[in-house]
Amino acid sequence: MEVITAVVAWGLSAVCQNTVTSQWLAPICPRNITTELASRLSSSAQIYSPGSAGFAEATSRWSSFETPDINIVAVPSVEDDVAQIVKYASQNNIPYIAVSGGHGAITTESRLKHGIEIWMHQLNTIEIGEDSARIGGGALSKAVTHALWDAGKQTVTGGCECTSLLGPGLGGGHGLLQGRHGLVSDQFISMNIVLASGEIRTIDETSDLWWAIQGAGHNFGIVTSVTVRVYEIQHPDWAYEAFTFTSDKVEQLYENLNVHLLNNGSPPVNIVNYGFLMNVPEMDPKPFHDLGPTTTDTGSGIYLDVPRWVGWDNDAAPCQHNGLANTRFPIDIQAYNVPAMRKVYDLFADVTQKTPELNGSFFLFEGYSLEGVKAVPGESTAYAFRDDNILVAPVVSWVPAGQDIAQKATKFGNDLRQILYEGTGRSELHAYVNYAFGDETPANWYGFSFYAPIA
């Protein structure tokens, strides 16, 4: 039997390599996806299989929780490569997902099984003109901001250096310059996009897709390049002042933020407030109780220094792919409900102290200036929450170790968000799609397929 089996296996292998293999043998002939796909792509495109260093780098993510199941990574080097990958995947009924910075942590991405990852990082060109710039679909924020800065220009990007321009931008995209110019998506002039058919189209404000792309754009196609508005640098110099407060100052802190910075939804265009709640087990709170609010750090520099000041730079935690599970539970709010902030603080402190596995979690509060955002009519784009003033997100972080801790972490994040939601008094939760956990409803975020699907 062993001899017969060997002969049959050899014969099957030989027959399967024949390009005129009979149709009846197709179901038992293994397919070489790498070879088939490579034959369609440009000479500089790459394909990585599991076990290779390139595959490991391409599939590493900021969050290891509920990730997509990738069989092969295709790395386009020109825009047409993306079209060819999509055509091949569609013809062979293989799911696919485009990845740039690897920060998509929404749990719906885990619905992709045995799929192709289209790793966009070679599509990173930046061509700068007088009033606009054409940026590749895989270009990361640091590369964009630095290239523009060298040319005396700026545009609105997400704050984190290691995310792409388009990843946040297709969901609206908050950034430090939004008070002057609007959201990242408000800067779009035109883009090249690969549709599900594999067709490459150039779209702009005359296209039926344009409204949806600006805020709900993650899954109407794969954007291979975008042309955005750029501006002369008018305010190169920035400064920061950081404070540390302890639990007895919760009420006073958020009352002051409401009055002095939110200013009834019209915060100063030149000021951004950014805050954290976090557990620091080694810190003795007594001296801070005695001192009250304490200035812990100050500094000044240029716009390019801001990511380092607030922990958004490439060396900071948000840019590390270190195997942690990181989940966010976002909610947009109008103002801080002070009793809710006390309640959420107490719950956060209690859980992170009693459950050491979760004490790396933190609470993110982003209070960007809003003048440029609110200057754009709400009905003109798919981004839905222009009237909201603060982006809040519990970030629950843990070392993956089975379902028990995952369930505790998910309950923790949802409980924190529920307190804030009840404090808004609203009937509908507003959740920033780029931070979404994945259990929100279609009314809360936009898109379909594997990123924030409609169904």
Disulfide bonds with the S-S distance in Angstrom:
Cys16-Cys29 2.03
Cys162-Cys319 2.05
